[in-house]
Amino acid sequence: MANNTLSLNHIIRKSSLNQNAPLLIMMHGYGSDENDLFSFASELPEELFIISVKAPYPMQPYGNAWYAINFDEEKGKWSDNEQAIESRDLIAKFIDEAIAEYPVNKNNVTLLGFSQGSILSYAVALTYPEKIKNVIALSGYINKDIFPEDIESRDYSNLDFYSSHGSADQVIPVNWARLTSPFLDGLNIKYKYSEFPVGHGVAPQNFYEFKNWLLERI
């Protein structure tokens, strides 16, 4: 079911609850769209109100991005952090809109991101911790350039992260993902980190692990 009256195009799966439903917001990866992660929806707990959002920047010939990834000879591959920060703030605004629009619990919001969506999930949670309870970050990494400068002094005690990565990931090196644990430790944030013997994707055992992790927290 689609609703495009809010600031980001999205599709929804309604909750079995008529009010105060836990909210799960899905954010796809670079070059994909809102249908990608939505395939998980039918396998996830029916009390979840699920929103899968479409990134704002269209790509050619198809797909969307949360921010540009550029390639040039001097810089190599680099991310457009200004666009990423704009998307970070747009997601935060969208969360407020969704809470106003749908029968969900503003104190029980989970972000589920894959790849570029995962990178932004970290940024949204660390910039707007009051809006988020849980984060499921699949095949992403910590990009400190899109975080606020004062994270060391913020209170993140309400947050809980599930992070996972493929040990054979050829798109985002697993070494980048392995920096997540010490980073979250340094901020005293609760988390679970797992690796699976796959490339840039979500293995079935990865899905069941984060599903069970989420079941315990909603």
N, C-alpha and C positions, 0 to 999 in steps of 0.2 A: 504494500500500500504506500503510495507516494504522497508527500505533502511538500509543496514548494513555496509556501507562503512565508517561511522563515528565511533567514539570511543565507542559509546553505541548503541546496537541494538535498533531499534525503528520502529514504524509504523506512517504513516502520513495521514492526511486528508488535501488536498489542499484547498487553499482559493479561493473565488470568485474573488479576486483581483490578477492581474498578477504581481504586484510589491508592495513593501512596506507594505505587509500585517502585521497586528498585529499577534504576535506569542504567542501561548499558549503551554507550555510544561507540560505534565502530568507525575507525578511520583507516581507509585503504592505503596501499603503497603507491609509489610513483608509477604513472602510466596505467593505472587501473581505474576502477570506478566503484560506486556504492553497492553494486551487486556482488562484488568479489567476496568480502567477508560475510555478507548476508547469508551465504550458503551454510554458515555455522548456526544460524538462528534456530532452525527446526530442531537442533540437537541440544539446545541450551534450555535451562529451567523456564517453565512456562510463566512463572511469576515475574520474570524480567520483562520490562518494556524496552524493546530494542530499537535503536535508531542507527541506521547506517548512512553516513553522510558522504557527499560527493565533494571532492576537493575543488577549489575555485578556479584553478588555471587549466583550461582545455589544452590538450596536446594534439599534435597531428601524427597519424591520421585519426587516432581515437585515444581515449583515456584522458585522465586528468592528473594534475600534480598539486601538491600543497605548496611547493616552491620549486623554482628552476634548479636543475643540476646542469652546470655548464662545463664544457670541455674546451680547453685551449692549450697551446703548446707550452706556455710559460707556467701557468698555474696548475696544469693538469686538470683533474676533475675537482670542481669546487661547488659548494652549495650557495645559493642566493639567500644569505641569512636575513636580509631585510624582508624579503618575501616570506620567509619562514616565521619571522616575528609577527608580521601582519596576519598570517594564517593562525598562529598561536592565539592571538587576541580575538580573531574572528571566531574561533572555536569556543573561547570563553564566553563571548557574547551569545553564540548559538546555544550554549548550555542554559543560560538564563532564559532565552526565548523558549526552549523546549520545556523547561520547568513551568513556565507560564502557560504554555499551550496544552500540555499533556498531563494526565493524572499520575504524576510521579513524585517520588520522595526526594526533595532537594538535598537531603542529608545522606542519600545512598546512591551516589553517582559513580559508575565505573567507566573508565576509558579502556577500549581495546584497540590497539593499533598494530599494524603490520608495516615493517620497514620504515618508509618515510612517515607513515601514520604513527608508528611507534616512537620515532624521534620526537614528533610533536606531542605525543602523549606525555613524555617526560617533561617537556617544556611547559605544557599547560598545567600539569600538577605542581611543578615547582614554582611557577609564577602565580598561580591561583589556587593554593592548597585548600582554601576555604570552600571551594566548589567541588572538590574531588574526594572520594573515599578510597577507591581502589584503582590500580592501573595494571593492565595486562599488556606488556610490551614485547611483541614478537619480532625477532630478527631486526632489531634496531640498535641504536647506540646513543650515548650521551653526547650531545652537542652543546658545550658550555656557552658558545657564542650566542645562543638564543635563550639563555636564562637571565634573570635579573642579577645585578651585581651583589645584592645583599643576601644571597641565599644562606650564607654562614650564620646569619643572625635570625633567621626565620624559624617558626615553629612548624615542623612537619610531622608531629607526633600522631596525627590522625591518618596519615597516608600508609598504604600497604601496596607493595609492588610485586608482580610476578613477571620476571624477565626470562626469556628463553632465546636460544640461538642454535642454528645448525653448525656443527663442527666442521662441515665441508662447504660452508657458505662462500660462494665465489663472488658475490655482489658486495656484501659488507663483511669484512674479515672477522672471524671469531675473536681475534685478539682485541679488536675494538670493543666488542661486547663484554669481554672479560674485565674491562675497566669499570663496568657498572657496579659490581659488588663493592670494591673499595670506595667508590664515590658515594654510594648510598650509605655505607657504614660511616663515612665521615660526617654525614648529616643526621646520623641516628635514625634512619628511616627503615622500617620493617620491610623485608623483601625475601623472595625466594628466587634463586637463579638456577636454571637448568640448561644443559646442552643435549642435543640429539644428533645422531649420525646422519644428517641430511644436508642438503644445500640450502638455497634461499627459499625456504618454504616451511610449512607446518606439518610435521609428521603426525600420524594418528595418535601415537602415544603422547605427543606434545599437547594435542587438543584435549585428550582425556585428563591430562594432568592439570591444565589450567581450568578446565571445566570444574573439576573437583575442588581446586583451590578457591574458585569463585563461589561454589555452592556453600562452602564453610563461612563465607563472608557476606552473603546477602541475607 
